Amino acid sequence: MAVPVWLRPEDLHCSICLGLLESPGTLPCGHSYCLRCIGQWGQQRGAGRCPICQRAFPKRLPARNVLLQALLERYRRDTEGPTPGARCQPQRPAPQQHPAAEQNSKEKVRISEISQQIKTAQATIDNRRKDSRHIKEYISQIKDLIVEDFGAIKMYIEAKERAMLEIIDQEYQATQQGLKEMIEQLSVRANRLMEIEKQLPRGQQSNLGEQLSDTSSNGEIYIGSPVAVNKISLDDEKIRLVTSAVEELKKQLERLILEEYPEQLPQDTSPRTSRCQSNEVLNDMAVERASVTNISSQPVDSLLAPGASSSPVAFTSTSPAPRISSQFSQWADNVTFDLERVNCNLEVTAENRRVTVSCVQFAAPSPKRFCVSQVMCSQSFSDGRHYWEVNTEDSRAWAVGVASKEIGRDMQLGRDELSWCVEWSVMNKHLSAWHKNQQIQLSHVKPLRVGVFLDIPQNCLSFYSLTDTETLLHAFEINVLSPVYPAFWLYGLDYNGSLTLNHFGSSQHR
C-alpha cells in the first residue's frame, strides 16, 4: 500500500543556487545539492566542505541520486500541471502567493553571495550613521540660530524698555523738582507771615488783615518775592506717546511671533512643512533683528516727536540705493543669473537678478544644474576689464566669485583650480578667500555689499566691501585661459536667504 510522503518545497531546493535541485547529488554528510553547484563551490574555495554543516567531502563528486531525481520529476509534474487547452478561462485570476511565503522568498540569499551581502549591509549602516550625524549637525545649527536671533530680539526689547523707563523717570523727576521748589517758596512766605504776626500786639492780631491793609496804604511791609502758584503735573502727551509706543511694539511682536508661527507649527509635524516653516521663522527673525538694530540706534526722543504716535516703533529696514564706485564705473556690467546653471532648490526672480534658497524644488534636475547650492551667471568674460556688485545682507552665509564653465556640478566654489571666491561662514563668523581648496582667513566683519573687479589684462581678480568707501577684501592672481563666469554659493539651510545683483543704469554703465 502506498504511503503519502509530505515534503515542503524548501526540502527540494539547492542551498547554493536556491532553485530546485538539478541532477542532485548527496554528500556523505547527507545534504544534497545540484552536482554543478557543489562542484563550483569546491573549486572556488579550494577545499570541499559542505556549505551547511562544513563537513569535508572528497574531491570526487558523488554520483547522481536517482531516487531524489525521480522525486523531483514527480514534483515538477504535480506543480506545473497539464498544458492549458483551448477552453481554458483566461478571465479566471491566477492564484496569488501568500504574503508570508512572499516574505520568506525575499529573505532568501544565495550562500555564494553572503560576503557581498555583508559588505552591502555594512555600507548601508555606515551611510545611515552619516545621515544621523548630518541630522544632528543640522539641528544644532538651527538651535544656535534660534538662540542667536532670540538673543538679539531680547537685547533690543530690553534696550527699549530701559529707554522708555528712563523717559518716565525723567518726567517724574522734573515734576517732583517743580513741586519741591514751589513748596519751598510757599514755606518761606508762610514763615515770613508768621514772623510778622508775632510782632503785632495780641489785641490787634485779629485785625491783622486790616492792619496790613492800613500799613500798605501808608507804607509797605516786605515779605519776599511773590510766589507763582501754578499747577504742576506730568506731561500727559509725552506719557501717552511713550505708552502708545510700547503698546504698538507689543502688538507687532505678537503678530509676528505669537499669532503667525507658534500656532501653526504644532499643527503640522510633517518633516518638509515643519522644517520649511521653522526656517521661515528664523529668516524673518533675521530681518527683524536687522531692522530693530537700526531702530535701536535712533534717539528715543525721535519716538516722541509730534506725529510719531501713529507708528511709534516700526520694523522697517531701508537699504541705501546701489552706488557704483567712480573708479570702476567705466567697466560696470549688468550680469544676470543663468536659469540652466542653478541648483534645483534655488529660486531666481527679479528679472534674473535675485536668487533665493527654498525648501522646495523649482526645476527638475539636469546635467547642467549644480548639485550644491550654487548658481552661475549667463555672462562670461575672456578679455578686458569687468565689474559687478552683489548685495549680501539678506544671506547668512554666501560665497561670491568666478568659475570656469568646466567646474564640476558637485564642486563648491574655491575648492578646485577652476574657481576663486570670498566666502562668509555662518558657523565661524569670518570671511575667507578660497582657491584650490586653500583657505585664507580675512576678517570677522561681514560685508553687506561686495564689488568684484576682474582685470584680465593684469591677471587680477579683486573683491571689495562697499560702504561709503571701497575696502579691498582680497585679490587673486588669475590667468584666464578660458571664459569665466560670475558664480555664487548660498548656504543651503538658510531658507529665504538671498543674494541680489545690482543693476547699473545707463549713466553708470560704460
C-alpha positions in Angstrom: 0.0 0.0 0.0 1.3 3.5 -0.9 2.1 5.8 1.9 1.9 9.6 1.2 5.1 11.5 2.0 4.7 15.2 2.9 7.5 17.5 1.7 7.9 21.2 1.8 9.2 23.0 -1.4 12.2 24.0 0.6 13.2 20.4 1.0 13.8 20.1 -2.7 15.8 23.3 -3.2 19.6 23.6 -3.5 21.0 25.7 -0.7 23.6 27.2 -3.1 21.5 28.4 -6.1 18.2 28.5 -4.2 16.5 26.7 -7.1 15.0 23.3 -7.5 17.7 20.6 -7.5 19.1 19.8 -10.9 20.9 16.4 -11.2 21.0 16.1 -7.4 23.9 14.5 -5.6 24.1 13.7 -1.9 27.3 14.3 0.1 28.5 11.8 2.8 27.1 14.2 5.4 23.6 13.7 4.0 23.0 17.1 2.5 22.0 17.2 -1.2 23.0 19.8 -3.8 23.0 20.3 -7.6 26.1 18.5 -8.8 27.1 21.5 -10.8 26.7 23.9 -7.8 28.6 21.7 -5.3 31.4 21.3 -7.9 31.8 25.0 -8.4 31.6 25.6 -4.7 34.6 23.3 -4.1 36.6 24.8 -6.9 36.1 28.4 -5.6 37.2 27.6 -2.1 40.0 25.1 -2.9 38.7 22.6 -0.3 35.5 20.6 -0.3 33.3 21.4 2.7 29.5 21.1 3.0 28.1 24.7 2.8 25.6 23.8 5.6 27.5 21.7 8.1 31.1 22.5 7.0 31.9 18.8 7.0 34.7 17.9 4.5 33.8 15.7 1.4 36.1 14.0 -1.2 37.2 15.9 -4.2 35.5 13.4 -6.4 31.8 14.4 -6.7 29.1 12.0 -5.6 27.0 10.1 -8.1 23.6 11.4 -9.0 20.9 10.5 -6.5 18.5 8.5 -8.7 15.8 8.3 -6.1 15.9 12.0 -5.4 15.9 12.7 -9.1 12.7 10.7 -9.6 11.1 12.5 -6.7 12.0 15.8 -8.3 10.5 14.8 -11.6 7.2 13.8 -9.9 7.2 17.1 -8.0 7.6 19.1 -11.2 4.7 17.3 -12.9 2.4 17.8 -10.0 3.2 21.5 -9.6 3.3 22.5 -13.2 0.1 20.7 -14.2 -1.1 19.9 -17.7 -0.7 22.3 -20.6 -3.7 24.6 -20.8 -6.2 23.8 -23.6 -8.2 26.0 -25.9 -11.2 26.1 -23.5 -9.3 27.5 -20.5 -10.9 30.5 -19.0 -8.5 33.4 -19.4 -10.6 35.6 -17.1 -10.0 33.3 -14.1 -7.5 35.1 -11.9 -4.2 33.3 -11.2 -3.7 32.1 -7.6 -1.7 34.7 -5.6 1.2 33.7 -3.4 0.6 34.0 0.3 2.2 37.1 1.8 4.1 35.0 4.3 5.5 32.9 1.5 6.5 36.0 -0.4 8.3 37.4 2.6 10.1 34.2 3.1 11.3 34.2 -0.5 12.5 37.8 -0.1 14.6 36.8 2.8 16.5 34.1 1.0 20.0 34.7 -0.1 22.5 32.7 -2.1 25.2 31.3 0.0 27.8 32.4 -2.6 26.5 36.0 -2.2 26.7 36.2 1.6 30.0 38.0 1.6 28.8 40.7 -0.8 25.5 41.0 1.2 27.6 41.6 4.3 29.5 44.4 2.6 26.4 46.0 1.3 24.7 45.9 4.7 27.8 47.4 6.3 27.9 50.2 3.7 24.2 50.9 4.4 24.8 51.0 8.1 27.7 53.5 7.6 25.5 55.7 5.4 22.7 55.7 8.0 25.2 56.7 10.6 26.4 59.6 8.4 22.8 60.6 8.0 22.4 60.6 11.7 25.4 62.9 12.2 24.2 65.2 9.5 20.8 65.5 11.1 22.4 66.2 14.4 24.6 68.9 12.9 21.6 70.4 11.2 19.5 70.5 14.4 22.5 72.0 16.3 22.8 74.8 13.7 19.1 75.5 13.8 19.2 75.7 17.6 22.2 78.0 17.5 20.4 80.3 15.0 17.3 80.3 17.2 19.2 81.2 20.3 21.2 83.9 18.4 18.0 85.5 16.9 16.0 85.4 20.1 19.0 86.9 22.0 19.1 89.8 19.5 15.4 90.4 20.0 15.7 90.2 23.8 18.6 92.7 23.7 16.6 95.1 21.6 13.5 94.8 23.8 15.5 95.3 27.0 17.2 98.4 25.5 13.8 99.8 24.5 12.5 99.0 28.0 15.3 100.9 29.7 14.9 103.9 27.3 11.1 104.1 27.9 11.6 103.8 31.7 14.3 106.5 31.6 11.9 108.8 29.9 9.2 108.2 32.5 11.7 108.6 35.3 12.9 111.9 33.8 9.4 113.2 33.6 8.8 112.1 37.2 12.0 113.8 38.4 11.1 117.1 36.6 7.6 117.1 38.2 8.9 116.3 41.6 11.6 119.1 41.3 8.9 121.6 40.3 6.7 120.7 43.2 9.6 120.8 45.6 10.6 124.3 44.6 7.1 125.6 44.8 6.7 124.1 48.3 9.9 125.7 49.4 8.8 129.1 48.2 5.4 128.8 49.8 7.0 127.7 53.1 9.3 130.7 53.1 6.3 133.0 52.5 4.3 131.3 55.3 7.2 131.6 57.7 7.6 135.3 56.9 3.9 135.9 57.6 4.1 134.1 60.9 7.0 136.3 62.0 5.0 139.4 61.1 2.1 138.0 63.0 4.2 137.5 66.2 5.4 141.1 66.1 1.9 142.6 66.2 0.2 143.3 69.6 -2.1 140.5 70.7 -5.2 142.6 70.6 -4.5 143.5 67.0 -3.8 140.0 65.7 -7.5 139.5 64.9 -7.4 142.6 62.8 -4.2 141.5 61.0 -5.6 141.8 57.6 -6.9 145.3 58.3 -3.5 146.3 59.9 -1.6 145.1 56.9 -4.0 146.9 54.6 -3.6 150.2 56.5 0.1 149.7 56.7 0.3 149.0 53.0 -1.6 152.3 52.4 0.9 154.2 54.4 3.9 152.1 53.7 5.0 148.6 52.5 5.9 145.5 54.5 8.3 143.4 52.5 7.6 139.7 53.0 9.6 138.3 50.0 9.1 137.8 46.3 5.6 136.7 45.2 5.2 133.0 44.6 3.6 132.0 41.3 1.3 129.1 42.3 0.8 127.2 39.1 -0.5 123.7 38.6 2.4 121.3 38.2 1.6 117.9 36.7 3.1 115.2 34.4 3.3 115.8 30.7 0.3 113.8 29.7 1.1 113.9 26.0 4.6 112.6 26.5 3.4 109.8 28.7 0.7 108.9 26.2 3.3 108.7 23.4 5.5 106.5 25.4 2.8 104.1 26.4 1.4 104.0 22.8 4.9 103.2 21.5 5.2 100.3 24.0 1.7 99.1 23.1 2.4 99.2 19.3 5.7 97.3 19.8 3.8 94.7 21.8 1.2 94.3 19.1 3.8 93.9 16.3 5.7 91.2 18.3 2.5 89.3 19.0 1.5 89.5 15.3 5.0 88.4 14.2 5.8 85.6 16.7 2.7 84.6 18.7 0.0 84.8 16.0 1.7 83.5 12.9 4.2 80.9 13.8 3.8 79.1 17.2 0.1 78.3 16.5 0.9 76.9 13.0 4.0 74.8 13.7 2.5 72.2 16.1 -0.5 71.5 13.8 1.7 70.1 11.0 4.5 67.8 12.0 5.5 66.6 8.5 9.2 66.9 8.0 9.1 69.1 5.0 6.5 71.5 6.3 7.9 71.9 9.8 11.4 72.4 8.5 10.4 75.0 5.9 8.2 76.9 8.4 10.8 76.8 11.1 13.4 78.2 8.8 11.0 80.9 7.7 10.7 81.9 11.3 14.5 82.1 11.6 14.9 84.2 8.5 12.1 86.5 9.4 13.7 87.0 12.8 17.0 87.8 11.0 15.2 90.6 9.1 13.6 91.8 12.2 16.9 91.8 14.0 18.5 93.9 11.3 15.5 96.3 11.5 15.5 96.7 15.2 19.2 97.3 15.2 18.6 100.4 13.0 15.7 101.5 15.3 17.8 101.0 18.5 20.4 103.3 17.2 17.9 106.2 16.9 17.4 108.6 19.9 14.4 107.7 22.0 13.2 111.3 21.6 12.5 110.7 18.0 9.8 108.2 19.0 8.1 111.0 21.0 8.2 113.6 18.2 4.9 115.1 17.0 3.2 112.7 14.7 5.1 109.7 15.9 2.2 108.2 17.8 0.6 106.7 14.6 3.6 104.4 14.3 5.9 104.7 17.3 8.0 101.7 16.5 8.2 100.3 13.0 10.1 97.2 12.0 11.4 98.6 8.7 14.8 98.4 7.1 15.8 100.8 4.4 18.9 100.0 2.3 20.8 102.6 0.5 20.4 102.8 -3.2 23.1 101.0 -5.2 26.1 103.2 -5.7 28.9 102.3 -8.0 32.4 103.5 -7.3 33.7 106.1 -9.7 36.9 104.1 -10.2 35.0 101.1 -11.5 32.1 102.8 -13.3 33.6 102.6 -16.8 33.8 98.8 -16.5 30.4 98.1 -14.9 28.5 95.1 -16.3 24.9 94.1 -15.7 25.1 90.4 -15.1 22.1 88.1 -14.6 21.7 84.5 -13.2 21.6 81.6 -15.6 18.3 79.6 -15.3 20.1 76.5 -16.5 23.2 76.6 -14.3 21.3 76.9 -11.0 20.6 74.4 -8.2 17.1 73.0 -8.2 16.4 74.4 -4.7 17.4 78.0 -5.7 14.7 80.3 -7.0 15.7 83.0 -9.5 13.4 86.1 -9.6 13.5 89.9 -10.1 14.5 89.7 -13.8 17.1 87.1 -13.0 18.9 89.3 -10.6 17.8 87.7 -7.3 18.5 84.1 -6.1 16.7 82.7 -3.0 17.2 79.5 -1.1 14.0 77.5 -0.9 12.9 74.2 0.7 11.1 73.1 -2.5 12.4 72.3 -5.9 11.7 74.9 -8.6 13.2 72.9 -11.5 13.8 69.3 -12.5 17.4 68.1 -12.2 19.5 68.2 -15.4 23.1 67.6 -16.4 23.8 71.3 -16.3 22.4 72.1 -12.8 24.6 72.2 -9.8 24.2 69.5 -7.2 25.3 72.0 -4.5 23.5 75.2 -3.5 25.2 77.2 -6.3 24.4 79.4 -9.4 26.3 80.9 -12.3 25.6 84.0 -14.4 24.8 83.9 -18.1 27.6 86.3 -19.0 31.1 85.1 -19.5 34.4 87.0 -19.8 37.6 86.1 -21.5 39.3 89.5 -22.1 39.1 93.1 -21.0 38.0 94.5 -17.6 34.7 93.9 -15.9 33.0 94.9 -12.7 29.7 93.8 -10.9 28.2 94.1 -7.5 26.0 91.9 -5.3 24.0 92.6 -2.1 24.8 90.0 0.5 22.9 91.4 3.6 19.9 89.1 3.2 22.0 85.9 3.3 23.5 84.3 6.5 26.3 82.5 4.6 27.5 83.0 1.0 30.3 82.9 -1.5 31.0 85.4 -4.3 33.5 84.6 -7.0 34.1 83.4 -10.6 34.4 80.0 -12.1 35.2 78.3 -15.3 32.5 76.6 -17.3 34.1 73.2 -16.6 33.6 73.4 -12.8 32.1 70.2 -11.5 28.4 70.1 -10.7 29.1 69.0 -7.1 32.1 71.2 -6.6 31.7 74.2 -4.3 33.4 77.5 -5.2 37.0 77.8 -4.4 37.5 74.1 -3.7 39.3 73.4 -7.0 41.7 75.1 -9.5 38.7 76.3 -11.7 37.1 78.7 -9.3 38.0 81.7 -6.9 35.8 83.3 -4.3 35.5 85.1 -1.0 33.1 83.3 1.5 31.3 84.3 4.7 30.9 81.4 7.1 27.8 81.2 9.3 29.4 78.9 11.8 32.8 80.6 12.2 31.6 84.1 11.6 34.5 85.1 9.5 35.3 86.0 5.9 37.8 83.8 3.9 39.3 83.6 0.5 39.2 80.2 -1.3 41.1 78.7 -4.3 42.4 75.2 -4.9 40.7 74.2 -1.6 43.2 76.6 0.2 41.6 78.9 2.8 42.9 82.4 3.7 41.1 84.0 6.7 40.4 87.7 6.0 38.1 89.4 8.6 35.4 88.9 11.2 33.3 91.8 9.7 30.6 90.7 7.3 30.3 92.7 4.1 26.8 93.8 3.2 27.7 94.6 -0.4 30.5 93.1 -2.4 32.1 94.5 -5.6 34.0 92.2 -7.9 36.6 93.6 -10.4 38.1 91.3 -13.0 41.1 92.7 -14.7 42.1 90.1 -17.3 45.0 92.1 -18.9 46.6 92.5 -15.5 45.7 88.9 -14.4 44.0 90.2 -11.3 40.6 89.4 -9.6 39.7 91.7 -6.7 36.9 91.8 -4.2 35.8 94.9 -2.4 33.5 95.7 0.6 31.3 98.6 -0.4 30.0 101.1 2.2 30.8 104.8 2.0 34.2 103.8 0.7 35.6 100.7 -1.1 37.7 98.4 1.1 39.8 95.8 -0.6 39.0 92.4 0.8 41.3 90.2 -1.2 43.0 90.0 -4.6 43.8 86.8 -6.6 46.4 86.4 -9.3 44.3 84.8 -12.1 45.3 83.6 -15.5 42.2 83.4 -17.7 42.8 80.7 -20.4 39.1 80.0 -21.0 35.9 82.1 -20.3 35.0 82.6 -16.7 31.5 83.3 -15.3 30.4 85.2 -12.1 29.4 82.4 -9.7 27.7 82.4 -6.3 27.1 79.9 -3.4 24.4 80.2 -0.8 24.0 78.3 2.5 21.5 75.5 1.7 19.9 75.6 5.1 19.3 79.3 5.1 15.8 79.1 3.7 14.7 82.5 2.3 18.3 83.7 2.3 19.0 85.6 -0.9 21.7 87.4 -3.0 20.8 90.3 -5.3 22.8 91.6 -8.2 22.9 95.3 -8.5 21.6 96.8 -11.7 23.6 99.8 -13.1 21.7 102.5 -15.0 22.8 103.8 -18.4 24.6 106.8 -16.7 26.7 104.4 -14.7 27.2 101.7 -17.3 30.2 102.0 -19.6 
